[in-house]
Amino acid sequence: MTAIPRVRWGRRVAGVSLLAGIVMAAACRETPGASSPPSGPPPVSHEPAGALREIALPDLSRVDATVQAQLRERYAAAVAAGKNSAPPSDVRGDAFGALAILLHAAEYYDAAEPAYLNAQALSPMQPKWSYLLAHLYKSRGQTDRSLAAFERALQLNPNDVATLVWLGRAYLDQGEAGRAEPLFGRARTAAPQALSALAGLGQAALARRDFSGAVSVLEEALRIDPSAASLHSPLAMAYRGLGDTRNAEAHLRLWRNTEVLVPDPVRQELDLSLQSSLSFELRGVRALESRDFPAAADFFRQGVALTPGTTALGRSLRHKLGTALFLSGDLAGAVQRFEEAVRFAPPDGTDESVAKAHYSLGVLMASAGRRGAAIRHLTAAVRNNPNYAEALQALADQQRRTGQFAASLDSYASVLRVTPRAQDARLGYGIALVRLRRFQDAREWFEEGVRLYPDQAELRHALARLLAASPADGTRDAARAMVIVEELLKTEKSTALGETMAMAFAEMGQFDQAVAVQRDIMAAASKAGLTAAVRAMAENLRRYERGQPCRTPWPDADPIHTPGPPVTPGLDAALGTAG
C-alpha cells in the first residue's frame, strides 16, 4: 500500500491543552428518570426504551473558575432534564448535549460521552450529537466507534461538508482510499472551493497511484489557496510517480507544515463554548477575521484578565490584544501590550508570541524612522523564532537600508531557506550585491532567479536594469535588456520600466530614443504629481542629452533603497521612549 504523506487537517486553535489528563470523580452522581409522575395527561415521548445513562461531573479543580461555574450550571440543567420528562425530547436532549459540549471542550472525554449518548437517544434525528461523538472517539483513539458515529451523522445529514471530509480522512488513515474518495467527491460537489475536499481527493488519488489525477486536483487546490504549503509534499510525490523529478523537487522545496482547515461550524461551536482564556482568544481571532476590531480587543482583554503572561497562552493573548488595538487606532495601547508580551519572554528565548510582539514593535520602529531600535526588535523576533520569514525579511531590509549589506545577505538567505519563492528576499539579496559592488555576482543571481521563477516580474526587471546600466564592463547587455523590457511592457506599464528602456537605448548609443522615452515618463510622472521622482529622472535626461549612458542602475534616492510610506500619524508620540 502506498504511504500517504500527511497533511495537517483540523481547526484553528491555539496549541495549548486545557488539561493534562482526564480525571473522573463520583461526586454529584444523579440517576435520570427517577422523578415523580407529572400531573395531567402523560406527555408524548419519543425516547427509546430503557433508562438514560448516568452522568457525573469530574474533578474541576484544574480549570478556570468561570469554566467551573459553566459546567456546574449546565450539569444542573442536564440533571433536571433527566428527572423531568415533561419537556419535549429534543429540548431535554439539548440540555445533555450542552453539558457534553463543555466537557468535551475541556477535554473531559469520559464524562462527556454519556451526556452525548443521552442527547443522541433523546434527539435521534439531530446529527450534531453523533458528529461530536465521532470526534470525541477520534480524540480517544477509538477508530471503529469514531467511524460508526461519523457514518450515523452522515446518514442524518448527507451533504454536510465537514462530516464528509472528516469521514473521508478517517478512511484514508485506515488505508481505504476507495471508500474515502467518493466522500471527498461529494464534499467537493457541495463546496467546490473547499480546500479540504480537494486535498482529500488528491490524497486518495495518490494512494491509488493515480498520479495524474492527484497532480490535477492538488494543483487546483494550490491555485485556490497558494498558502496551503503542506500540499506541496503529496504533490511532489505525485510528480515523482509520473517521473517528473524537476517538479517534484521544486514542490518539496516549497513544503511547509501548514494546516488545511475544514469548514466546520459545529466544531467552532465546540471551540467557543468555554468561558475560558482559550475560548476568548478564539472569539477574538474570529472577530479580527471579520474586521470587528473593537470586539476582538474586548475578547482578548477578557482572556488577558484570566491568564498570566508567564504562560504561552497569556503571551499570545497580549500580542493579539496589541494587534487589535493597533487596528482600532489605539497606537499607545498597542505598544503597551506588545511590550508586555516581550517582558514575559520565557528564559529559553524561544516563543512564537514573543517573536510576533518583537516583530510588531520592529515594524512600528521602522515606520517611525527608529532603525536601530527596529533592528534590535527584529533580531529578537528571529531569535525567538528562527523560521519567522516575515521577521527575517524585515530584518534584512532594515540591514540593507542602513548600510549593513553583508549582514543583509545572511538574513535574505535565511528567508529563502524558509520560503524559496520569496521574491522580495531574492530581489533584496541581489540589490545588496549591487550595493557591495559585486556586479557580476548580482547579474548571475538575478539570472538564476529568472531561470527558477520566470513568473516573477520584479526579478526580470531587476536583471534588465542591471544589464542596461551596470557600472562594470562585461556585465552589460543592452540588447537583452531591451528584449526583457519589451516583454514586461506587454502586461505592465510603469515609469520604472520606462526608465529602464531609456537606459537600454542609451547603452546601445540610441540617445535620441533615450531622450524621447525619458521625457515621456517624466511628463507622466509630473502629471501624477510625483515631483521628487521627476527631479531624480532629470539627471539621466541630462546625461542622454549629452550623449552619455547611465551607469547607476539604482540611484541612492531610488525607492528600492529607502523605507516605505510616511509614518502613521501619532506613532512617534505613541512610541514615546519605547525601544
C-alpha positions as CSV (number, residue, x, y, z in Angstrom):
1,M,0.0,0.0,0.0
2,T,1.4,3.4,-0.9
3,A,2.3,5.6,2.0
4,I,0.2,8.7,2.2
5,P,2.0,11.9,3.0
6,R,0.3,13.6,5.9
7,V,-1.3,16.9,5.5
8,R,-2.3,18.8,8.6
9,W,-6.1,18.9,9.0
10,G,-8.3,20.4,11.6
11,R,-9.5,23.6,13.2
12,R,-7.5,26.7,14.0
13,V,-6.9,26.5,17.8
14,A,-4.1,27.6,20.0
15,G,-1.6,24.8,20.7
16,V,-2.4,24.7,24.4
17,S,-4.0,21.8,26.0
18,L,-6.6,22.9,28.6
19,L,-5.9,19.9,30.8
20,A,-3.1,17.5,31.3
21,G,-5.4,14.5,31.6
22,I,-8.9,13.2,32.4
23,V,-9.9,12.9,36.0
24,M,-13.2,11.2,36.9
25,A,-15.0,11.5,40.2
26,A,-18.1,10.0,41.8
27,A,-19.3,13.3,43.2
28,C,-22.8,14.7,42.4
29,R,-24.0,11.5,40.7
30,E,-27.6,11.5,39.7
31,T,-29.9,8.9,38.2
32,P,-32.0,10.4,35.5
33,G,-35.5,9.3,35.1
34,A,-36.4,9.0,38.9
35,S,-38.8,11.9,39.1
36,S,-42.4,11.7,40.3
37,P,-45.0,11.3,37.6
38,P,-46.3,14.7,36.4
39,S,-50.0,15.6,36.9
40,G,-52.3,15.7,34.0
41,P,-52.2,13.6,30.8
42,P,-48.8,11.9,30.1
43,P,-46.6,13.7,27.6
44,V,-45.9,12.2,24.2
45,S,-42.3,10.8,24.3
46,H,-40.1,9.6,21.5
47,E,-37.5,8.2,23.9
48,P,-36.2,4.6,23.3
49,A,-36.9,2.1,25.9
50,G,-34.5,2.0,28.9
51,A,-33.1,4.5,31.3
52,L,-30.7,7.2,30.3
53,R,-27.1,6.9,31.1
54,E,-25.7,8.2,34.4
55,I,-23.8,11.4,34.2
56,A,-21.3,12.9,36.7
57,L,-19.1,15.9,36.9
58,P,-15.4,15.2,37.1
59,D,-12.9,17.0,39.3
60,L,-13.0,20.6,38.1
61,S,-10.1,22.0,40.2
62,R,-7.8,22.3,37.2
63,V,-10.0,24.6,35.0
64,D,-10.7,28.3,35.3
65,A,-13.3,29.4,37.8
66,T,-15.5,30.7,35.0
67,V,-15.4,27.3,33.3
68,Q,-16.3,25.6,36.7
69,A,-19.3,27.8,37.0
70,Q,-20.4,27.0,33.4
71,L,-20.1,23.3,33.9
72,R,-22.0,23.2,37.2
73,E,-24.8,25.3,35.7
74,R,-25.1,23.0,32.7
75,Y,-24.8,19.9,34.8
76,A,-27.8,21.1,36.9
77,A,-29.8,21.7,33.8
78,A,-29.0,18.2,32.4
79,V,-29.9,16.6,35.8
80,A,-33.2,18.4,35.7
81,A,-33.8,17.2,32.1
82,G,-33.2,13.7,33.2
83,K,-35.7,13.9,36.1
84,N,-38.4,15.8,34.2
85,S,-40.0,14.1,31.2
86,A,-42.5,16.9,30.6
87,P,-40.5,18.9,28.1
88,P,-40.1,17.5,24.5
89,S,-37.4,15.0,24.0
90,D,-35.3,17.3,21.8
91,V,-35.3,20.0,24.4
92,R,-34.1,17.5,27.0
93,G,-31.6,16.2,24.6
94,D,-30.2,19.7,24.1
95,A,-29.7,20.1,27.8
96,F,-27.5,16.9,27.8
97,G,-25.8,18.0,24.6
98,A,-24.9,21.4,26.0
99,L,-23.2,19.8,29.0
100,A,-21.4,17.3,26.8
101,I,-20.0,20.1,24.6
102,L,-18.5,21.9,27.6
103,L,-17.0,18.7,29.0
104,H,-15.7,17.8,25.5
105,A,-14.1,21.2,25.0
106,A,-12.4,20.9,28.4
107,E,-11.1,17.5,27.4
108,Y,-13.1,15.6,30.0
109,Y,-13.9,13.0,27.4
110,D,-15.1,10.2,29.7
111,A,-17.6,12.5,31.4
112,A,-18.7,13.9,28.0
113,E,-19.5,10.5,26.4
114,P,-22.6,9.5,28.5
115,A,-24.0,13.1,28.1
116,Y,-23.6,12.9,24.3
117,L,-25.3,9.4,24.3
118,N,-28.2,10.8,26.2
119,A,-28.5,13.7,23.8
120,Q,-28.4,11.3,20.9
121,A,-31.0,9.0,22.5
122,L,-33.4,11.9,23.2
123,S,-32.9,13.6,19.8
124,P,-32.2,10.7,17.4
125,M,-32.6,12.9,14.3
126,Q,-30.2,15.6,15.4
127,P,-26.8,14.8,13.5
128,K,-24.8,17.1,15.7
129,W,-24.6,14.7,18.6
130,S,-23.4,11.8,16.5
131,Y,-20.9,14.1,14.8
132,L,-19.4,15.3,18.0
133,L,-19.3,11.8,19.5
134,A,-17.3,10.8,16.4
135,H,-14.7,13.5,17.2
136,L,-14.7,12.5,20.8
137,Y,-14.0,8.9,19.9
138,K,-11.3,10.0,17.5
139,S,-9.6,12.0,20.2
140,R,-9.6,8.9,22.4
141,G,-8.1,6.7,19.5
142,Q,-11.3,4.6,19.3
143,T,-11.3,4.3,15.5
144,D,-14.1,1.9,15.0
145,R,-16.5,3.9,17.2
146,S,-15.5,7.1,15.5
147,L,-16.2,5.7,12.0
148,A,-19.6,4.4,13.1
149,A,-20.5,7.7,14.6
150,F,-19.4,9.7,11.5
151,E,-21.4,7.3,9.4
152,R,-24.5,7.8,11.5
153,A,-24.1,11.6,11.3
154,L,-23.7,11.4,7.6
155,Q,-27.0,9.4,7.3
156,L,-28.7,12.2,9.1
157,N,-27.1,15.0,7.1
158,P,-25.9,13.5,3.8
159,N,-24.4,16.7,2.3
160,D,-22.6,18.1,5.3
161,V,-19.1,19.0,4.0
162,A,-17.4,18.7,7.4
163,T,-18.8,15.2,8.0
164,L,-17.9,14.1,4.5
165,V,-14.3,15.4,4.8
166,W,-13.7,14.0,8.3
167,L,-15.1,10.6,7.4
168,G,-13.1,10.6,4.2
169,R,-9.9,11.4,6.2
170,A,-10.7,8.7,8.7
171,Y,-10.9,6.1,5.9
172,L,-7.7,7.4,4.3
173,D,-6.0,6.9,7.7
174,Q,-7.2,3.3,7.6
175,G,-5.7,2.8,4.1
176,E,-9.2,2.7,2.5
177,A,-8.8,5.2,-0.3
178,G,-11.6,3.6,-2.3
179,R,-14.1,4.4,0.4
180,A,-12.6,7.8,1.1
181,E,-12.6,9.2,-2.5
182,P,-16.4,9.3,-3.1
183,L,-16.8,11.1,0.2
184,F,-14.3,13.8,-0.8
185,G,-16.0,14.0,-4.2
186,R,-19.4,14.6,-2.6
187,A,-17.8,17.3,-0.4
188,R,-16.3,18.9,-3.5
189,T,-19.7,18.9,-5.2
190,A,-21.3,20.6,-2.2
191,A,-18.5,23.1,-1.8
192,P,-16.3,23.4,-4.9
193,Q,-13.9,25.8,-3.3
194,A,-13.4,23.8,-0.1
195,L,-9.7,23.2,0.1
196,S,-10.1,20.3,2.5
197,A,-12.2,18.4,-0.1
198,L,-9.7,18.9,-2.9
199,A,-6.8,18.0,-0.6
200,G,-8.6,14.8,0.3
201,L,-9.3,13.9,-3.3
202,G,-5.6,14.4,-4.1
203,Q,-4.5,12.2,-1.2
204,A,-6.9,9.5,-2.2
205,A,-5.8,9.6,-5.9
206,L,-2.2,9.4,-4.7
207,A,-2.9,6.4,-2.5
208,R,-4.5,4.7,-5.5
209,R,-1.4,5.6,-7.6
210,D,-3.4,7.8,-9.9
211,F,-0.6,10.3,-10.1
212,S,-2.1,12.4,-12.9
213,G,-5.4,12.7,-11.0
214,A,-3.5,13.7,-7.9
215,V,-1.5,16.3,-9.7
216,S,-4.6,17.8,-11.3
217,V,-6.6,18.2,-8.1
218,L,-3.7,19.3,-5.9
219,E,-2.6,21.9,-8.4
220,E,-6.2,23.2,-8.4
221,A,-6.2,23.4,-4.6
222,L,-3.0,25.4,-4.6
223,R,-4.4,27.8,-7.2
224,I,-7.4,28.4,-4.9
225,D,-5.1,28.9,-1.9
226,P,-1.3,29.2,-2.6
227,S,-0.6,29.5,1.1
228,A,-1.6,25.8,1.7
229,A,2.0,24.8,1.7
230,S,1.5,21.4,3.2
231,L,0.0,20.3,-0.1
232,H,3.4,20.6,-1.8
233,S,4.5,17.3,-0.2
234,P,1.8,15.0,-1.7
235,L,2.1,17.0,-4.9
236,A,5.8,16.3,-5.1
237,M,5.1,12.6,-4.6
238,A,2.6,12.6,-7.4
239,Y,5.1,14.3,-9.7
240,R,7.7,11.8,-8.7
241,G,5.2,9.0,-9.5
242,L,4.9,10.5,-13.0
243,G,8.7,10.6,-13.4
244,D,8.8,14.4,-13.3
245,T,11.7,14.9,-10.8
246,R,12.1,18.5,-11.7
247,N,8.6,19.5,-10.5
248,A,8.9,17.0,-7.6
249,E,12.0,18.7,-6.2
250,A,10.5,22.2,-6.8
251,H,7.4,21.3,-4.8
252,L,9.4,19.7,-2.0
253,R,11.4,22.9,-1.5
254,L,8.0,24.8,-1.1
255,W,6.6,22.4,1.6
256,R,5.8,23.9,5.0
257,N,3.8,22.4,7.8
258,T,0.7,24.4,7.4
259,E,-2.9,23.4,8.3
260,V,-5.7,22.6,5.8
261,L,-8.8,23.9,7.6
262,V,-12.2,22.1,7.4
263,P,-15.3,24.3,7.2
264,D,-16.8,23.2,10.4
265,P,-19.4,25.3,12.3
266,V,-20.2,22.6,14.8
267,R,-16.5,22.3,15.8
268,Q,-16.4,26.1,16.0
269,E,-19.3,25.9,18.5
270,L,-17.2,23.4,20.5
271,D,-14.1,25.7,20.3
272,L,-16.1,28.7,21.6
273,S,-18.2,27.0,24.2
274,L,-15.9,27.6,27.3
275,Q,-15.8,30.9,29.1
276,S,-12.0,30.4,29.2
277,S,-8.9,32.1,28.1
278,L,-8.6,29.9,25.1
279,S,-12.2,30.5,24.1
280,F,-11.8,34.3,24.4
281,E,-8.7,34.0,22.2
282,L,-10.6,32.1,19.5
283,R,-13.5,34.5,19.7
284,G,-11.1,37.4,19.3
285,V,-9.4,35.8,16.3
286,R,-12.8,35.4,14.6
287,A,-13.7,39.0,15.3
288,L,-10.3,40.0,13.8
289,E,-11.1,37.9,10.7
290,S,-14.4,39.7,10.3
291,R,-12.7,43.1,10.9
292,D,-14.6,43.9,14.1
293,F,-11.5,45.2,15.8
294,P,-13.2,46.7,19.0
295,A,-15.0,43.4,19.6
296,A,-11.7,41.5,19.1
297,A,-9.9,43.7,21.6
298,D,-12.7,43.2,24.1
299,F,-12.5,39.4,23.8
300,F,-8.7,39.4,24.1
301,R,-8.9,41.7,27.2
302,Q,-11.2,39.1,28.9
303,G,-8.7,36.4,28.1
304,V,-5.8,38.5,29.4
305,A,-7.7,39.1,32.7
306,L,-7.9,35.3,33.2
307,T,-4.4,34.3,32.0
308,P,-0.9,35.3,33.4
309,G,1.6,36.5,30.9
310,T,4.0,33.8,32.2
311,T,2.1,31.2,30.1
312,A,2.2,30.7,26.4
313,L,-1.5,31.5,26.0
314,G,-1.1,34.6,28.2
315,R,1.6,35.9,25.9
316,S,-0.4,35.1,22.8
317,L,-3.4,37.0,24.2
318,R,-1.3,40.0,24.9
319,H,0.2,40.1,21.4
320,K,-3.2,39.7,19.8
321,L,-4.7,42.4,22.0
322,G,-2.0,44.7,20.8
323,T,-2.8,43.9,17.2
324,A,-6.5,44.5,17.7
325,L,-5.7,47.9,19.5
326,F,-3.4,48.9,16.6
327,L,-6.1,48.1,14.1
328,S,-8.6,50.1,16.2
329,G,-6.3,53.1,16.1
330,D,-5.1,52.9,19.7
331,L,-1.4,53.1,19.0
332,A,-0.2,53.7,22.6
333,G,-2.3,50.8,23.9
334,A,-1.0,48.5,21.1
335,V,2.7,49.4,22.0
336,Q,2.0,48.8,25.7
337,R,0.6,45.3,25.0
338,F,3.4,44.3,22.6
339,E,6.0,45.4,25.2
340,E,4.1,43.5,27.9
341,A,4.3,40.3,25.8
342,V,8.0,40.9,25.4
343,R,8.6,41.3,29.1
344,F,7.1,37.9,29.7
345,A,9.5,36.2,27.4
346,P,10.5,32.7,28.7
347,P,14.1,32.1,29.8
348,D,14.9,29.8,26.9
349,G,14.4,32.6,24.5
350,T,12.1,30.8,22.1
351,D,8.4,31.8,21.9
352,E,6.2,32.4,19.0
353,S,4.1,35.1,20.6
354,V,7.2,37.0,21.9
355,A,8.6,36.7,18.4
356,K,5.4,38.3,16.9
357,A,5.4,41.0,19.6
358,H,9.1,41.9,18.8
359,Y,8.2,41.9,15.1
360,S,5.3,44.2,15.6
361,L,7.4,46.6,17.6
362,G,10.2,46.4,15.0
363,V,7.8,47.3,12.2
364,L,6.5,50.2,14.2
365,M,10.0,51.4,15.0
366,A,11.0,51.2,11.3
367,S,7.9,53.2,10.3
368,A,8.9,55.9,12.8
369,G,12.4,56.0,11.4
370,R,14.0,54.4,14.5
371,R,16.1,52.0,12.5
372,G,18.4,50.9,15.4
373,A,15.5,50.0,17.6
374,A,13.8,48.3,14.7
375,I,16.8,46.1,14.0
376,R,17.0,45.2,17.7
377,H,13.4,44.1,17.9
378,L,13.6,42.2,14.6
379,T,16.7,40.4,15.7
380,A,14.9,39.4,18.9
381,A,12.0,38.2,16.8
382,V,14.2,36.0,14.8
383,R,16.0,34.7,17.9
384,N,12.6,33.7,19.3
385,N,11.5,32.0,16.0
386,P,14.4,31.3,13.6
387,N,11.9,30.4,10.8
388,Y,9.9,33.6,11.1
389,A,10.0,34.5,7.4
390,E,8.3,37.9,7.8
391,A,10.7,39.0,10.6
392,L,13.7,37.7,8.6
393,Q,12.6,39.7,5.6
394,A,12.0,42.9,7.6
395,L,15.4,42.5,9.3
396,A,17.2,42.0,6.0
397,D,15.5,45.1,4.6
398,Q,16.5,47.2,7.6
399,Q,20.0,45.9,7.5
400,R,20.4,46.7,3.8
401,R,18.8,50.2,4.2
402,T,21.2,51.0,7.0
403,G,24.3,50.0,5.0
404,Q,24.8,46.6,6.6
405,F,24.9,44.9,3.3
406,A,26.9,41.8,4.2
407,A,24.6,41.1,7.2
408,S,21.5,41.5,5.0
409,L,22.8,38.8,2.6
410,D,22.7,36.3,5.5
411,S,19.2,37.4,6.5
412,Y,17.9,37.2,3.0
413,A,19.4,33.8,2.6
414,S,17.6,32.7,5.7
415,V,14.3,33.9,4.3
416,L,14.9,31.9,1.1
417,R,15.7,28.8,3.2
418,V,12.3,29.1,4.7
419,T,10.4,30.2,1.6
420,P,12.3,29.6,-1.6
421,R,9.9,31.5,-3.7
422,A,10.1,34.7,-1.7
423,Q,10.5,37.3,-4.5
424,D,11.2,40.2,-2.1
425,A,14.1,38.3,-0.5
426,R,15.6,37.3,-3.8
427,L,15.3,40.8,-5.1
428,G,16.8,42.3,-1.8
429,Y,19.7,39.9,-2.0
430,G,20.5,41.0,-5.5
431,I,20.3,44.7,-4.6
432,A,22.6,44.1,-1.6
433,L,25.1,42.5,-4.0
434,V,24.8,45.7,-6.2
435,R,25.4,47.9,-3.1
436,L,28.5,45.8,-2.4
437,R,29.6,46.5,-6.0
438,R,29.6,42.8,-6.7
439,F,28.0,43.4,-10.1
440,Q,28.9,40.1,-11.8
441,D,27.6,38.2,-8.8
442,A,24.4,40.3,-8.9
443,R,23.9,39.5,-12.6
444,E,24.3,35.8,-12.0
445,W,22.0,35.9,-9.0
446,F,19.2,37.6,-11.0
447,E,19.7,35.3,-13.9
448,E,19.3,32.3,-11.7
449,G,16.2,33.8,-10.1
450,V,14.7,34.4,-13.6
451,R,15.5,30.9,-14.6
452,L,13.9,29.4,-11.5
453,Y,10.9,31.7,-11.3
454,P,10.2,33.2,-14.7
455,D,6.8,34.4,-13.5
456,Q,8.4,36.8,-11.0
457,A,8.3,40.1,-13.0
458,E,10.3,42.1,-10.5
459,L,13.3,39.8,-10.8
460,R,13.2,40.0,-14.6
461,H,13.0,43.8,-14.4
462,A,16.0,43.9,-12.0
463,L,18.0,41.8,-14.4
464,A,17.1,44.2,-17.2
465,R,18.1,47.2,-15.2
466,L,21.5,45.7,-14.4
467,L,22.1,44.6,-18.0
468,A,21.3,48.2,-19.1
469,A,23.2,50.3,-16.6
470,S,25.8,48.2,-14.6
471,P,28.9,50.2,-13.9
472,A,31.1,47.1,-14.5
473,D,32.2,46.4,-18.1
474,G,31.4,42.9,-19.2
475,T,28.1,42.7,-17.1
476,R,26.0,44.9,-19.5
477,D,23.9,43.6,-22.4
478,A,21.6,46.3,-23.6
479,A,20.0,44.3,-26.4
480,R,19.0,41.6,-23.9
481,A,17.8,44.2,-21.5
482,M,15.5,45.7,-24.2
483,V,14.0,42.3,-25.0
484,I,13.1,41.8,-21.3
485,V,11.6,45.3,-21.0
486,E,9.5,45.0,-24.2
487,E,8.2,41.7,-22.9
488,L,7.3,43.2,-19.5
489,L,5.6,46.2,-21.1
490,K,3.0,43.8,-22.7
491,T,1.5,43.3,-19.3
492,E,2.6,46.3,-17.2
493,K,3.1,50.0,-17.8
494,S,5.2,51.9,-15.3
495,T,7.6,54.8,-15.1
496,A,10.3,52.4,-13.7
497,L,10.1,50.2,-16.8
498,G,10.2,53.3,-19.0
499,E,13.4,54.4,-17.2
500,T,14.9,51.0,-17.9
501,M,14.0,51.2,-21.6
502,A,15.7,54.7,-21.8
503,M,18.8,53.2,-20.1
504,A,18.9,50.4,-22.6
505,F,18.5,52.8,-25.6
506,A,21.4,55.0,-24.2
507,E,23.6,51.9,-23.7
508,M,23.1,51.0,-27.4
509,G,24.0,54.5,-28.4
510,Q,20.5,55.5,-29.4
511,F,20.4,58.7,-27.4
512,D,17.5,60.3,-29.3
513,Q,15.2,57.5,-28.4
514,A,16.6,57.5,-24.8
515,V,15.8,61.3,-24.6
516,A,12.3,60.8,-26.0
517,V,11.4,58.0,-23.7
518,Q,12.8,59.8,-20.6
519,R,10.9,62.9,-21.4
520,D,7.7,60.9,-21.8
521,I,8.0,59.2,-18.5
522,M,8.9,62.5,-16.8
523,A,5.8,64.1,-18.2
524,A,3.7,61.2,-16.9
525,A,5.3,61.4,-13.5
526,S,4.7,65.1,-13.4
527,K,1.1,64.7,-14.3
528,A,0.7,62.2,-11.5
529,G,2.2,64.7,-9.0
530,L,5.5,62.8,-8.5
531,T,7.6,65.9,-8.2
532,A,10.6,64.3,-6.4
533,A,10.7,61.4,-9.0
534,V,10.7,64.0,-11.8
535,R,13.7,65.7,-10.3
536,A,15.6,62.4,-10.0
537,M,14.8,61.5,-13.6
538,A,16.1,64.8,-14.8
539,E,19.7,63.8,-14.0
540,N,19.5,60.9,-16.5
541,L,17.8,63.1,-19.1
542,R,20.7,65.5,-19.0
543,R,23.1,62.5,-19.5
544,Y,21.3,61.3,-22.5
545,E,21.2,64.8,-24.0
546,R,25.0,64.9,-23.6
547,G,25.3,61.5,-25.3
548,Q,26.3,59.7,-22.1
549,P,24.8,56.3,-21.0
550,C,23.6,55.7,-17.4
551,R,26.0,53.8,-15.1
552,T,23.8,53.8,-12.0
553,P,21.1,51.2,-12.2
554,W,19.5,52.3,-8.9
555,P,20.5,55.8,-7.6
556,D,20.7,56.3,-3.9
557,A,17.3,58.0,-3.9
558,D,15.5,55.1,-5.6
559,P,12.6,53.8,-3.6
560,I,14.2,50.3,-3.6
561,H,16.8,51.7,-1.1
562,T,14.5,53.8,1.0
563,P,11.8,53.0,3.6
564,G,8.2,52.7,2.8
565,P,5.4,55.3,3.2
566,P,5.4,58.1,5.8
567,V,4.9,57.3,9.5
568,T,1.4,56.7,10.9
569,P,0.1,59.9,12.4
570,G,0.6,59.9,16.1
571,L,3.0,56.9,16.0
572,D,6.0,58.8,17.4
573,A,4.0,60.0,20.4
574,A,2.6,56.5,20.9
575,L,6.1,55.0,20.9
576,G,7.4,57.6,23.4
577,T,10.7,56.3,24.8
578,A,9.9,52.7,23.8
579,G,12.6,50.7,22.1
